[in-house]
């Protein structure tokens, strides 16, 4: 049976918003929201946080230990090696690459990209080659053999730090882009060229996401997805201005 492992990379050392992954959104750290949303994807078998061995990331390891979340620690700069070692340790056949700064991540979108990978002859499948999803719903899926090839052959620092550039640029690795099934241009504030910013890199992004959670969380649980957020932004246009300059 195939083992699909979602690996969420996270670190405390963001230059633009330090320690963002453990900042609270509502009553839970952002990383907890990303983890829980990933767990709700029906095609994911296993979820692991991949952080570094740097002392600054001890806080992430402690958070994972206290909450029973699996955590693997590896190189801070060679994130490709961190992914490879994490995937090896979990016996992964397929890897889903996610990041800890996307708290509006969508379980159905994760499943859609995994499903496309399982039906395709492509070795690297993503929804980020052409952005039809909001920025912050990013999903990448690839097989262990492709990861191993990349780990062996990628030599440029950017290829090691960002994990998948070698896959995306290689003529030897077939790729496929998954487009959004939802037509986001139907909303008054979007058009075909609009890329909405739902990732967290700056303080304004965190403010935006907190406002979304405050409005859409019910009975202490998030019950909202991409469409709910878009409808909220249609109802409350002031929310769109919070981080529109980022």
ABEGO torsion letter per residue (X at the ends): XBBBBBBBBBBAABAABBGAAABBBEABBAAAAAAAAAAABAABABBBBBBBABAAAAAAAAAAAAAGBBBBBBBAABAAAAAAAAAAAAGBABBBBBBAABAABBAAAAAAAAAAAAABABABBBAAABBABBBGABBBBBBAAAAAAAAAABABAAAAAAGAAAAAABAABBBBBBBBABBAAABAABBAABBBBABBABAAAAAAAAAAAAAABBGGBBABBAAAAAAAAAABAAAAAAAAAX
